[in-house]
Amino acid sequence: MPTDPLSATFAALADPTRRAILARLSMGETTVTELAAPFEMSLPAVTKHLKVLQRAGLVSQGRQAQWRPCKLTPEPLREATDWLEQYRQQWEQRLDRLESYLRELQARESGQ
């Protein structure tokens, strides 16, 4: 298991089932049983996915009597977004420079 938080976040997000669980939790807290309903897998399998999400800090589970609601913890997603954002800006700048260069080449070709 990754030791740094960002690696744990990306490792947890690598699985489509875990991303679907996070999407459901973005609508509000719910029980494990309700989370498991749309998936064609056992409750223990969904619980394993939840444990990965919990270790990554993306999901927390409370306790209200017999009910153990799961809820999304957004901070690790913000950290991943911030990390990705710096690269997005870099690539946009590079693509803008490439576009300018290509326009310049086209202008030279059409001028000849």
Biopython code that builds the backbone (N, CA, C, O; Angstrom):
import numpy as np
from Bio.PDB.StructureBuilder import StructureBuilder

atoms = [
    (1, "MET", "N", (0.852, -1.190, 0.000)),
    (1, "MET", "CA", (0.000, 0.000, 0.000)),
    (1, "MET", "C", (0.893, 1.247, 0.000)),
    (1, "MET", "O", (1.882, 1.298, 0.731)),
    (2, "PRO", "N", (0.546, 2.257, -0.822)),
    (2, "PRO", "CA", (1.358, 3.473, -0.878)),
    (2, "PRO", "C", (1.442, 4.154, 0.482)),
    (2, "PRO", "O", (0.499, 4.115, 1.272)),
    (3, "THR", "N", (2.594, 4.779, 0.739)),
    (3, "THR", "CA", (2.781, 5.408, 2.041)),
    (3, "THR", "C", (2.426, 6.891, 2.038)),
    (3, "THR", "O", (1.998, 7.420, 3.064)),
    (4, "ASP", "N", (2.597, 7.578, 0.897)),
    (4, "ASP", "CA", (2.253, 9.000, 0.913)),
    (4, "ASP", "C", (0.778, 9.179, 0.543)),
    (4, "ASP", "O", (0.225, 8.387, -0.220)),
    (5, "PRO", "N", (0.150, 10.212, 1.080)),
    (5, "PRO", "CA", (-1.295, 10.401, 0.892)),
    (5, "PRO", "C", (-1.714, 10.533, -0.570)),
    (5, "PRO", "O", (-2.745, 9.988, -0.964)),
    (6, "LEU", "N", (-0.936, 11.244, -1.376)),
    (6, "LEU", "CA", (-1.311, 11.437, -2.773)),
    (6, "LEU", "C", (-1.305, 10.110, -3.532)),
    (6, "LEU", "O", (-2.196, 9.855, -4.342)),
    (7, "SER", "N", (-0.313, 9.270, -3.276)),
    (7, "SER", "CA", (-0.265, 7.954, -3.928)),
    (7, "SER", "C", (-1.433, 7.082, -3.484)),
    (7, "SER", "O", (-2.014, 6.356, -4.290)),
    (8, "ALA", "N", (-1.772, 7.156, -2.206)),
    (8, "ALA", "CA", (-2.912, 6.380, -1.701)),
    (8, "ALA", "C", (-4.212, 6.842, -2.362)),
    (8, "ALA", "O", (-5.073, 6.025, -2.689)),
    (9, "THR", "N", (-4.346, 8.147, -2.554)),
    (9, "THR", "CA", (-5.548, 8.680, -3.209)),
    (9, "THR", "C", (-5.651, 8.166, -4.636)),
    (9, "THR", "O", (-6.698, 7.666, -5.047)),
    (10, "PHE", "N", (-4.559, 8.288, -5.397)),
    (10, "PHE", "CA", (-4.598, 7.839, -6.788)),
    (10, "PHE", "C", (-4.776, 6.325, -6.890)),
    (10, "PHE", "O", (-5.454, 5.846, -7.799)),
    (11, "ALA", "N", (-4.186, 5.578, -5.984)),
    (11, "ALA", "CA", (-4.364, 4.118, -5.994)),
    (11, "ALA", "C", (-5.834, 3.766, -5.727)),
    (11, "ALA", "O", (-6.385, 2.864, -6.359)),
    (12, "ALA", "N", (-6.456, 4.475, -4.800)),
    (12, "ALA", "CA", (-7.868, 4.220, -4.496)),
    (12, "ALA", "C", (-8.755, 4.605, -5.679)),
    (12, "ALA", "O", (-9.745, 3.927, -5.957)),
    (13, "LEU", "N", (-8.409, 5.678, -6.369)),
    (13, "LEU", "CA", (-9.213, 6.146, -7.498)),
    (13, "LEU", "C", (-9.010, 5.305, -8.759)),
    (13, "LEU", "O", (-9.752, 5.457, -9.730)),
    (14, "ALA", "N", (-8.024, 4.432, -8.751)),
    (14, "ALA", "CA", (-7.713, 3.632, -9.940)),
    (14, "ALA", "C", (-8.800, 2.608, -10.263)),
    (14, "ALA", "O", (-8.879, 2.125, -11.393)),
    (15, "ASP", "N", (-9.621, 2.282, -9.298)),
    (15, "ASP", "CA", (-10.643, 1.244, -9.496)),
    (15, "ASP", "C", (-12.003, 1.877, -9.799)),
    (15, "ASP", "O", (-12.442, 2.765, -9.068)),
    (16, "PRO", "N", (-12.680, 1.430, -10.872)),
    (16, "PRO", "CA", (-13.975, 2.023, -11.225)),
    (16, "PRO", "C", (-15.064, 1.809, -10.174)),
    (16, "PRO", "O", (-15.944, 2.657, -10.024)),
    (17, "THR", "N", (-15.021, 0.705, -9.455)),
    (17, "THR", "CA", (-16.017, 0.481, -8.396)),
    (17, "THR", "C", (-15.845, 1.510, -7.289)),
    (17, "THR", "O", (-16.825, 2.049, -6.775)),
    (18, "ARG", "N", (-14.600, 1.779, -6.926)),
    (18, "ARG", "CA", (-14.352, 2.770, -5.869)),
    (18, "ARG", "C", (-14.757, 4.170, -6.334)),
    (18, "ARG", "O", (-15.282, 4.958, -5.547)),
    (19, "ARG", "N", (-14.515, 4.481, -7.608)),
    (19, "ARG", "CA", (-14.953, 5.785, -8.124)),
    (19, "ARG", "C", (-16.473, 5.880, -8.103)),
    (19, "ARG", "O", (-17.021, 6.943, -7.811)),
    (20, "ALA", "N", (-17.156, 4.793, -8.407)),
    (20, "ALA", "CA", (-18.627, 4.784, -8.367)),
    (20, "ALA", "C", (-19.125, 4.966, -6.934)),
    (20, "ALA", "O", (-20.117, 5.657, -6.702)),
    (21, "ILE", "N", (-18.443, 4.351, -5.983)),
    (21, "ILE", "CA", (-18.812, 4.518, -4.573)),
    (21, "ILE", "C", (-18.655, 5.980, -4.173)),
    (21, "ILE", "O", (-19.527, 6.536, -3.505)),
    (22, "LEU", "N", (-17.551, 6.607, -4.575)),
    (22, "LEU", "CA", (-17.341, 8.020, -4.255)),
    (22, "LEU", "C", (-18.401, 8.899, -4.916)),
    (22, "LEU", "O", (-18.875, 9.864, -4.317)),
    (23, "ALA", "N", (-18.769, 8.564, -6.148)),
    (23, "ALA", "CA", (-19.811, 9.332, -6.829)),
    (23, "ALA", "C", (-21.121, 9.254, -6.055)),
    (23, "ALA", "O", (-21.817, 10.259, -5.908)),
    (24, "ARG", "N", (-21.459, 8.068, -5.561)),
    (24, "ARG", "CA", (-22.689, 7.919, -4.769)),
    (24, "ARG", "C", (-22.586, 8.707, -3.469)),
    (24, "ARG", "O", (-23.546, 9.358, -3.054)),
    (25, "LEU", "N", (-21.419, 8.649, -2.827)),
    (25, "LEU", "CA", (-21.247, 9.364, -1.558)),
    (25, "LEU", "C", (-21.229, 10.879, -1.747)),
    (25, "LEU", "O", (-21.465, 11.621, -0.793)),
    (26, "SER", "N", (-20.956, 11.343, -2.949)),
    (26, "SER", "CA", (-20.979, 12.791, -3.196)),
    (26, "SER", "C", (-22.405, 13.346, -3.070)),
    (26, "SER", "O", (-22.598, 14.554, -2.934)),
    (27, "MET", "N", (-23.396, 12.453, -3.117)),
    (27, "MET", "CA", (-24.800, 12.867, -2.957)),
    (27, "MET", "C", (-25.222, 12.884, -1.489)),
    (27, "MET", "O", (-26.311, 13.357, -1.163)),
    (28, "GLY", "N", (-24.371, 12.373, -0.605)),
    (28, "GLY", "CA", (-24.701, 12.354, 0.814)),
    (28, "GLY", "C", (-24.347, 11.026, 1.455)),
    (28, "GLY", "O", (-24.102, 10.036, 0.766)),
    (29, "GLU", "N", (-24.322, 11.013, 2.768)),
    (29, "GLU", "CA", (-23.928, 9.791, 3.467)),
    (29, "GLU", "C", (-24.987, 8.705, 3.320)),
    (29, "GLU", "O", (-26.170, 8.979, 3.120)),
    (30, "THR", "N", (-24.522, 7.474, 3.426)),
    (30, "THR", "CA", (-25.406, 6.327, 3.245)),
    (30, "THR", "C", (-24.790, 5.107, 3.924)),
    (30, "THR", "O", (-23.648, 5.148, 4.381)),
    (31, "THR", "N", (-25.542, 4.045, 3.985)),
    (31, "THR", "CA", (-25.060, 2.809, 4.610)),
    (31, "THR", "C", (-24.286, 1.969, 3.597)),
    (31, "THR", "O", (-24.384, 2.183, 2.388)),
    (32, "VAL", "N", (-23.517, 1.012, 4.109)),
    (32, "VAL", "CA", (-22.769, 0.093, 3.259)),
    (32, "VAL", "C", (-23.738, -0.725, 2.403)),
    (32, "VAL", "O", (-23.477, -0.967, 1.224)),
    (33, "THR", "N", (-24.831, -1.140, 2.984)),
    (33, "THR", "CA", (-25.827, -1.925, 2.245)),
    (33, "THR", "C", (-26.376, -1.135, 1.063)),
    (33, "THR", "O", (-26.511, -1.673, -0.036)),
    (34, "GLU", "N", (-26.691, 0.138, 1.282)),
    (34, "GLU", "CA", (-27.187, 0.976, 0.195)),
    (34, "GLU", "C", (-26.107, 1.205, -0.855)),
    (34, "GLU", "O", (-26.405, 1.249, -2.049)),
    (35, "LEU", "N", (-24.860, 1.349, -0.427)),
    (35, "LEU", "CA", (-23.756, 1.510, -1.370)),
    (35, "LEU", "C", (-23.576, 0.260, -2.237)),
    (35, "LEU", "O", (-23.271, 0.354, -3.426)),
    (36, "ALA", "N", (-23.769, -0.898, -1.627)),
    (36, "ALA", "CA", (-23.539, -2.168, -2.321)),
    (36, "ALA", "C", (-24.647, -2.501, -3.313)),
    (36, "ALA", "O", (-24.427, -3.281, -4.240)),
    (37, "ALA", "N", (-25.825, -1.929, -3.138)),
    (37, "ALA", "CA", (-27.000, -2.307, -3.939)),
    (37, "ALA", "C", (-26.775, -2.312, -5.456)),
    (37, "ALA", "O", (-27.164, -3.280, -6.110)),
    (38, "PRO", "N", (-26.166, -1.278, -6.041)),
    (38, "PRO", "CA", (-26.064, -1.287, -7.507)),
    (38, "PRO", "C", (-24.982, -2.209, -8.083)),
    (38, "PRO", "O", (-24.907, -2.386, -9.299)),
    (39, "PHE", "N", (-24.159, -2.788, -7.234)),
    (39, "PHE", "CA", (-23.040, -3.598, -7.708)),
    (39, "PHE", "C", (-23.371, -5.082, -7.694)),
    (39, "PHE", "O", (-24.079, -5.575, -6.816)),
    (40, "GLU", "N", (-22.846, -5.772, -8.678)),
    (40, "GLU", "CA", (-23.026, -7.228, -8.723)),
    (40, "GLU", "C", (-21.854, -7.890, -8.006)),
    (40, "GLU", "O", (-21.054, -8.605, -8.610)),
    (41, "MET", "N", (-21.776, -7.636, -6.709)),
    (41, "MET", "CA", (-20.734, -8.245, -5.886)),
    (41, "MET", "C", (-21.262, -8.385, -4.467)),
    (41, "MET", "O", (-22.276, -7.791, -4.101)),
    (42, "SER", "N", (-20.568, -9.166, -3.692)),
    (42, "SER", "CA", (-21.012, -9.423, -2.320)),
    (42, "SER", "C", (-20.771, -8.190, -1.439)),
    (42, "SER", "O", (-19.982, -7.304, -1.770)),
    (43, "LEU", "N", (-21.469, -8.171, -0.328)),
    (43, "LEU", "CA", (-21.282, -7.108, 0.654)),
    (43, "LEU", "C", (-19.841, -7.082, 1.171)),
    (43, "LEU", "O", (-19.277, -5.997, 1.314)),
    (44, "PRO", "N", (-19.219, -8.244, 1.459)),
    (44, "PRO", "CA", (-17.814, -8.216, 1.879)),
    (44, "PRO", "C", (-16.884, -7.622, 0.810)),
    (44, "PRO", "O", (-15.900, -6.967, 1.155)),
    (45, "ALA", "N", (-17.177, -7.836, -0.467)),
    (45, "ALA", "CA", (-16.346, -7.257, -1.532)),
    (45, "ALA", "C", (-16.462, -5.733, -1.538)),
    (45, "ALA", "O", (-15.465, -5.032, -1.709)),
    (46, "VAL", "N", (-17.672, -5.226, -1.353)),
    (46, "VAL", "CA", (-17.869, -3.777, -1.285)),
    (46, "VAL", "C", (-17.165, -3.223, -0.046)),
    (46, "VAL", "O", (-16.574, -2.144, -0.095)),
    (47, "THR", "N", (-17.230, -3.953, 1.049)),
    (47, "THR", "CA", (-16.553, -3.535, 2.278)),
    (47, "THR", "C", (-15.044, -3.424, 2.066)),
    (47, "THR", "O", (-14.410, -2.517, 2.605)),
    (48, "LYS", "N", (-14.467, -4.336, 1.290)),
    (48, "LYS", "CA", (-13.029, -4.254, 0.983)),
    (48, "LYS", "C", (-12.717, -2.973, 0.212)),
    (48, "LYS", "O", (-11.716, -2.309, 0.481)),
    (49, "HIS", "N", (-13.575, -2.633, -0.743)),
    (49, "HIS", "CA", (-13.383, -1.379, -1.484)),
    (49, "HIS", "C", (-13.473, -0.180, -0.539)),
    (49, "HIS", "O", (-12.694, 0.767, -0.647)),
    (50, "LEU", "N", (-14.425, -0.231, 0.381)),
    (50, "LEU", "CA", (-14.571, 0.864, 1.346)),
    (50, "LEU", "C", (-13.339, 1.001, 2.232)),
    (50, "LEU", "O", (-12.939, 2.114, 2.573)),
    (51, "LYS", "N", (-12.743, -0.117, 2.602)),
    (51, "LYS", "CA", (-11.539, -0.075, 3.439)),
    (51, "LYS", "C", (-10.385, 0.615, 2.705)),
    (51, "LYS", "O", (-9.626, 1.372, 3.310)),
    (52, "VAL", "N", (-10.256, 0.352, 1.405)),
    (52, "VAL", "CA", (-9.222, 1.027, 0.610)),
    (52, "VAL", "C", (-9.492, 2.530, 0.593)),
    (52, "VAL", "O", (-8.574, 3.334, 0.759)),
    (53, "LEU", "N", (-10.747, 2.902, 0.393)),
    (53, "LEU", "CA", (-11.118, 4.317, 0.379)),
    (53, "LEU", "C", (-10.896, 4.965, 1.747)),
    (53, "LEU", "O", (-10.493, 6.126, 1.823)),
    (54, "GLN", "N", (-11.152, 4.231, 2.816)),
    (54, "GLN", "CA", (-10.935, 4.749, 4.168)),
    (54, "GLN", "C", (-9.448, 4.942, 4.441)),
    (54, "GLN", "O", (-9.042, 5.958, 5.006)),
    (55, "ARG", "N", (-8.622, 3.950, 4.033)),
    (55, "ARG", "CA", (-7.170, 4.082, 4.246)),
    (55, "ARG", "C", (-6.594, 5.276, 3.488)),
    (55, "ARG", "O", (-5.629, 5.898, 3.931)),
    (56, "ALA", "N", (-7.193, 5.585, 2.349)),
    (56, "ALA", "CA", (-6.756, 6.743, 1.566)),
    (56, "ALA", "C", (-7.319, 8.049, 2.121)),
    (56, "ALA", "O", (-6.961, 9.129, 1.651)),
    (57, "GLY", "N", (-8.195, 7.953, 3.113)),
    (57, "GLY", "CA", (-8.792, 9.143, 3.716)),
    (57, "GLY", "C", (-9.941, 9.726, 2.919)),
    (57, "GLY", "O", (-10.381, 10.842, 3.198)),
    (58, "LEU", "N", (-10.437, 8.993, 1.932)),
    (58, "LEU", "CA", (-11.504, 9.495, 1.067)),
    (58, "LEU", "C", (-12.901, 9.255, 1.628)),
    (58, "LEU", "O", (-13.854, 9.927, 1.233)),
    (59, "VAL", "N", (-13.025, 8.307, 2.539)),
    (59, "VAL", "CA", (-14.321, 7.958, 3.123)),
    (59, "VAL", "C", (-14.147, 7.806, 4.626)),
    (59, "VAL", "O", (-13.147, 7.269, 5.102)),
    (60, "SER", "N", (-15.130, 8.283, 5.356)),
    (60, "SER", "CA", (-15.146, 8.041, 6.799)),
    (60, "SER", "C", (-16.463, 7.351, 7.133)),
    (60, "SER", "O", (-17.452, 7.457, 6.408)),
    (61, "GLN", "N", (-16.437, 6.648, 8.246)),
    (61, "GLN", "CA", (-17.632, 5.917, 8.667)),
    (61, "GLN", "C", (-17.929, 6.294, 10.109)),
    (61, "GLN", "O", (-17.074, 6.176, 10.987)),
    (62, "GLY", "N", (-19.147, 6.747, 10.335)),
    (62, "GLY", "CA", (-19.566, 7.133, 11.677)),
    (62, "GLY", "C", (-20.319, 6.012, 12.358)),
    (62, "GLY", "O", (-20.408, 4.894, 11.851)),
    (63, "ARG", "N", (-20.845, 6.330, 13.492)),
    (63, "ARG", "CA", (-21.656, 5.340, 14.210)),
    (63, "ARG", "C", (-22.820, 6.076, 14.857)),
    (63, "ARG", "O", (-22.634, 6.988, 15.662)),
    (64, "GLN", "N", (-24.020, 5.657, 14.484)),
    (64, "GLN", "CA", (-25.243, 6.191, 15.071)),
    (64, "GLN", "C", (-26.093, 4.988, 15.445)),
    (64, "GLN", "O", (-26.811, 4.442, 14.607)),
    (65, "ALA", "N", (-26.012, 4.580, 16.691)),
    (65, "ALA", "CA", (-26.685, 3.369, 17.179)),
    (65, "ALA", "C", (-26.200, 2.188, 16.346)),
    (65, "ALA", "O", (-25.001, 1.911, 16.315)),
    (66, "GLN", "N", (-27.101, 1.493, 15.677)),
    (66, "GLN", "CA", (-26.731, 0.345, 14.844)),
    (66, "GLN", "C", (-26.335, 0.766, 13.430)),
    (66, "GLN", "O", (-25.826, -0.044, 12.655)),
    (67, "TRP", "N", (-26.562, 2.001, 13.107)),
    (67, "TRP", "CA", (-26.320, 2.510, 11.759)),
    (67, "TRP", "C", (-24.905, 3.049, 11.654)),
    (67, "TRP", "O", (-24.497, 3.860, 12.485)),
    (68, "ARG", "N", (-24.139, 2.616, 10.643)),
    (68, "ARG", "CA", (-22.772, 3.089, 10.431)),
    (68, "ARG", "C", (-22.689, 3.792, 9.085)),
    (68, "ARG", "O", (-22.244, 3.204, 8.100)),
    (69, "PRO", "N", (-23.118, 5.050, 9.042)),
    (69, "PRO", "CA", (-23.143, 5.760, 7.764)),
    (69, "PRO", "C", (-21.735, 6.048, 7.227)),
    (69, "PRO", "O", (-20.814, 6.364, 7.979)),
    (70, "CYS", "N", (-21.604, 5.928, 5.911)),
    (70, "CYS", "CA", (-20.353, 6.267, 5.227)),
    (70, "CYS", "C", (-20.532, 7.646, 4.617)),
    (70, "CYS", "O", (-21.615, 7.993, 4.145)),
    (71, "LYS", "N", (-19.456, 8.432, 4.631)),
    (71, "LYS", "CA", (-19.544, 9.728, 3.978)),
    (71, "LYS", "C", (-18.217, 10.071, 3.316)),
    (71, "LYS", "O", (-17.153, 9.603, 3.722)),
    (72, "LEU", "N", (-18.313, 10.885, 2.305)),
    (72, "LEU", "CA", (-17.164, 11.320, 1.533)),
    (72, "LEU", "C", (-16.341, 12.306, 2.353)),
    (72, "LEU", "O", (-16.895, 13.181, 3.019)),
    (73, "THR", "N", (-15.033, 12.166, 2.303)),
    (73, "THR", "CA", (-14.107, 13.117, 2.910)),
    (73, "THR", "C", (-13.350, 13.772, 1.755)),
    (73, "THR", "O", (-12.459, 13.147, 1.180)),
    (74, "PRO", "N", (-13.682, 15.005, 1.406)),
    (74, "PRO", "CA", (-13.187, 15.594, 0.164)),
    (74, "PRO", "C", (-11.730, 16.069, 0.161)),
    (74, "PRO", "O", (-11.168, 16.264, -0.917)),
    (75, "GLU", "N", (-11.110, 16.259, 1.300)),
    (75, "GLU", "CA", (-9.767, 16.856, 1.331)),
    (75, "GLU", "C", (-8.746, 16.120, 0.451)),
    (75, "GLU", "O", (-8.022, 16.783, -0.291)),
    (76, "PRO", "N", (-8.652, 14.778, 0.496)),
    (76, "PRO", "CA", (-7.684, 14.115, -0.386)),
    (76, "PRO", "C", (-7.965, 14.357, -1.874)),
    (76, "PRO", "O", (-7.035, 14.393, -2.679)),
    (77, "LEU", "N", (-9.227, 14.521, -2.237)),
    (77, "LEU", "CA", (-9.561, 14.824, -3.632)),
    (77, "LEU", "C", (-9.084, 16.224, -3.999)),
    (77, "LEU", "O", (-8.625, 16.444, -5.119)),
    (78, "ARG", "N", (-9.187, 17.173, -3.069)),
    (78, "ARG", "CA", (-8.685, 18.530, -3.306)),
    (78, "ARG", "C", (-7.175, 18.505, -3.517)),
    (78, "ARG", "O", (-6.651, 19.177, -4.405)),
    (79, "GLU", "N", (-6.484, 17.727, -2.696)),
    (79, "GLU", "CA", (-5.030, 17.635, -2.826)),
    (79, "GLU", "C", (-4.639, 17.031, -4.173)),
    (79, "GLU", "O", (-3.690, 17.494, -4.805)),
    (80, "ALA", "N", (-5.357, 16.006, -4.615)),
    (80, "ALA", "CA", (-5.080, 15.393, -5.919)),
    (80, "ALA", "C", (-5.385, 16.384, -7.042)),
    (80, "ALA", "O", (-4.631, 16.472, -8.011)),
    (81, "THR", "N", (-6.471, 17.119, -6.918)),
    (81, "THR", "CA", (-6.834, 18.112, -7.927)),
    (81, "THR", "C", (-5.778, 19.211, -8.004)),
    (81, "THR", "O", (-5.395, 19.631, -9.096)),
    (82, "ASP", "N", (-5.311, 19.673, -6.858)),
    (82, "ASP", "CA", (-4.265, 20.707, -6.836)),
    (82, "ASP", "C", (-2.999, 20.210, -7.524)),
    (82, "ASP", "O", (-2.367, 20.947, -8.280)),
    (83, "TRP", "N", (-2.636, 18.970, -7.263)),
    (83, "TRP", "CA", (-1.438, 18.391, -7.880)),
    (83, "TRP", "C", (-1.609, 18.304, -9.391)),
    (83, "TRP", "O", (-0.701, 18.654, -10.144)),
    (84, "LEU", "N", (-2.776, 17.836, -9.835)),
    (84, "LEU", "CA", (-3.051, 17.717, -11.266)),
    (84, "LEU", "C", (-3.131, 19.089, -11.937)),
    (84, "LEU", "O", (-2.713, 19.245, -13.085)),
    (85, "GLU", "N", (-3.654, 20.060, -11.238)),
    (85, "GLU", "CA", (-3.847, 21.399, -11.802)),
    (85, "GLU", "C", (-2.542, 22.016, -12.278)),
    (85, "GLU", "O", (-2.512, 22.669, -13.321)),
    (86, "GLN", "N", (-1.474, 21.821, -11.538)),
    (86, "GLN", "CA", (-0.204, 22.413, -11.962)),
    (86, "GLN", "C", (0.249, 21.832, -13.305)),
    (86, "GLN", "O", (0.836, 22.543, -14.122)),
    (87, "TYR", "N", (-0.014, 20.577, -13.528)),
    (87, "TYR", "CA", (0.354, 19.958, -14.801)),
    (87, "TYR", "C", (-0.602, 20.346, -15.914)),
    (87, "TYR", "O", (-0.186, 20.480, -17.065)),
    (88, "ARG", "N", (-1.860, 20.527, -15.594)),
    (88, "ARG", "CA", (-2.829, 20.975, -16.587)),
    (88, "ARG", "C", (-2.431, 22.342, -17.118)),
    (88, "ARG", "O", (-2.446, 22.570, -18.328)),
    (89, "GLN", "N", (-2.078, 23.245, -16.225)),
    (89, "GLN", "CA", (-1.672, 24.586, -16.639)),
    (89, "GLN", "C", (-0.422, 24.527, -17.516)),
    (89, "GLN", "O", (-0.331, 25.221, -18.528)),
    (90, "GLN", "N", (0.525, 23.701, -17.122)),
    (90, "GLN", "CA", (1.747, 23.536, -17.897)),
    (90, "GLN", "C", (1.449, 23.058, -19.314)),
    (90, "GLN", "O", (1.982, 23.601, -20.282)),
    (91, "TRP", "N", (0.602, 22.046, -19.433)),
    (91, "TRP", "CA", (0.281, 21.492, -20.747)),
    (91, "TRP", "C", (-0.549, 22.449, -21.570)),
    (91, "TRP", "O", (-0.386, 22.505, -22.789)),
    (92, "GLU", "N", (-1.424, 23.195, -20.951)),
    (92, "GLU", "CA", (-2.187, 24.192, -21.702)),
    (92, "GLU", "C", (-1.265, 25.252, -22.284)),
    (92, "GLU", "O", (-1.441, 25.676, -23.427)),
    (93, "GLN", "N", (-0.275, 25.684, -21.494)),
    (93, "GLN", "CA", (0.683, 26.670, -21.993)),
    (93, "GLN", "C", (1.487, 26.100, -23.157)),
    (93, "GLN", "O", (1.719, 26.791, -24.149)),
    (94, "ARG", "N", (1.909, 24.853, -23.042)),
    (94, "ARG", "CA", (2.664, 24.227, -24.122)),
    (94, "ARG", "C", (1.811, 24.083, -25.379)),
    (94, "ARG", "O", (2.285, 24.327, -26.489)),
    (95, "LEU", "N", (0.566, 23.691, -25.203)),
    (95, "LEU", "CA", (-0.328, 23.546, -26.363)),
    (95, "LEU", "C", (-0.630, 24.898, -27.001)),
    (95, "LEU", "O", (-0.753, 24.994, -28.222)),
    (96, "ASP", "N", (-0.751, 25.947, -26.179)),
    (96, "ASP", "CA", (-0.961, 27.289, -26.721)),
    (96, "ASP", "C", (0.241, 27.719, -27.551)),
    (96, "ASP", "O", (0.082, 28.304, -28.622)),
    (97, "ARG", "N", (1.452, 27.427, -27.056)),
    (97, "ARG", "CA", (2.662, 27.775, -27.817)),
    (97, "ARG", "C", (2.725, 26.978, -29.116)),
    (97, "ARG", "O", (3.106, 27.518, -30.155)),
    (98, "LEU", "N", (2.357, 25.701, -29.067)),
    (98, "LEU", "CA", (2.341, 24.875, -30.270)),
    (98, "LEU", "C", (1.340, 25.420, -31.280)),
    (98, "LEU", "O", (1.637, 25.489, -32.473)),
    (99, "GLU", "N", (0.158, 25.808, -30.812)),
    (99, "GLU", "CA", (-0.863, 26.372, -31.696)),
    (99, "GLU", "C", (-0.346, 27.647, -32.359)),
    (99, "GLU", "O", (-0.554, 27.845, -33.556)),
    (100, "SER", "N", (0.320, 28.508, -31.604)),
    (100, "SER", "CA", (0.885, 29.742, -32.172)),
    (100, "SER", "C", (1.935, 29.418, -33.227)),
    (100, "SER", "O", (1.980, 30.041, -34.288)),
    (101, "TYR", "N", (2.756, 28.465, -32.929)),
    (101, "TYR", "CA", (3.799, 28.069, -33.866)),
    (101, "TYR", "C", (3.194, 27.509, -35.155)),
    (101, "TYR", "O", (3.651, 27.838, -36.250)),
    (102, "LEU", "N", (2.170, 26.667, -35.026)),
    (102, "LEU", "CA", (1.521, 26.100, -36.207)),
    (102, "LEU", "C", (0.843, 27.182, -37.048)),
    (102, "LEU", "O", (0.882, 27.123, -38.277)),
    (103, "ARG", "N", (0.231, 28.152, -36.406)),
    (103, "ARG", "CA", (-0.381, 29.269, -37.147)),
    (103, "ARG", "C", (0.680, 30.060, -37.903)),
    (103, "ARG", "O", (0.484, 30.482, -39.043)),
    (104, "GLU", "N", (1.806, 30.242, -37.229)),
    (104, "GLU", "CA", (2.922, 30.957, -37.865)),
    (104, "GLU", "C", (3.405, 30.197, -39.098)),
    (104, "GLU", "O", (3.655, 30.804, -40.139)),
    (105, "LEU", "N", (3.536, 28.892, -38.990)),
    (105, "LEU", "CA", (3.953, 28.069, -40.138)),
    (105, "LEU", "C", (2.932, 28.146, -41.268)),
    (105, "LEU", "O", (3.294, 28.281, -42.436)),
    (106, "GLN", "N", (1.654, 28.058, -40.909)),
    (106, "GLN", "CA", (0.600, 28.156, -41.933)),
    (106, "GLN", "C", (0.627, 29.509, -42.637)),
    (106, "GLN", "O", (0.444, 29.592, -43.851)),
    (107, "ALA", "N", (0.858, 30.569, -41.858)),
    (107, "ALA", "CA", (0.911, 31.901, -42.443)),
    (107, "ALA", "C", (2.083, 32.016, -43.412)),
    (107, "ALA", "O", (1.953, 32.643, -44.463)),
    (108, "ARG", "N", (3.217, 31.425, -43.077)),
    (108, "ARG", "CA", (4.392, 31.446, -43.960)),
    (108, "ARG", "C", (4.087, 30.697, -45.244)),
    (108, "ARG", "O", (4.411, 31.159, -46.338)),
    (109, "GLU", "N", (3.441, 29.501, -45.098)),
    (109, "GLU", "CA", (3.122, 28.686, -46.281)),
    (109, "GLU", "C", (2.125, 29.377, -47.193)),
    (109, "GLU", "O", (2.261, 29.320, -48.415)),
    (110, "SER", "N", (1.131, 30.023, -46.621)),
    (110, "SER", "CA", (0.120, 30.690, -47.456)),
    (110, "SER", "C", (0.671, 31.973, -48.068)),
    (110, "SER", "O", (0.137, 32.449, -49.071)),
    (111, "GLY", "N", (1.713, 32.538, -47.496)),
    (111, "GLY", "CA", (2.341, 33.752, -48.010)),
    (111, "GLY", "C", (3.306, 33.460, -49.146)),
    (111, "GLY", "O", (3.716, 34.385, -49.848)),
    (112, "GLN", "N", (3.674, 32.228, -49.346)),
    (112, "GLN", "CA", (4.648, 31.886, -50.397)),
    (112, "GLN", "C", (3.991, 31.627, -51.712)),
    (112, "GLN", "O", (4.670, 31.328, -52.694)),
]
sb = StructureBuilder()
sb.init_structure("model")
sb.init_model(0)
sb.init_chain("A")
sb.init_seg("    ")
for serial, (resi, resn, name, xyz) in enumerate(atoms, 1):
    if name == "N":
        sb.init_residue(resn, " ", resi, " ")
    sb.init_atom(name, np.array(xyz, "f"), 0.0, 1.0, " ", f" {name:<3s}", serial, name[0])
structure = sb.get_structure()
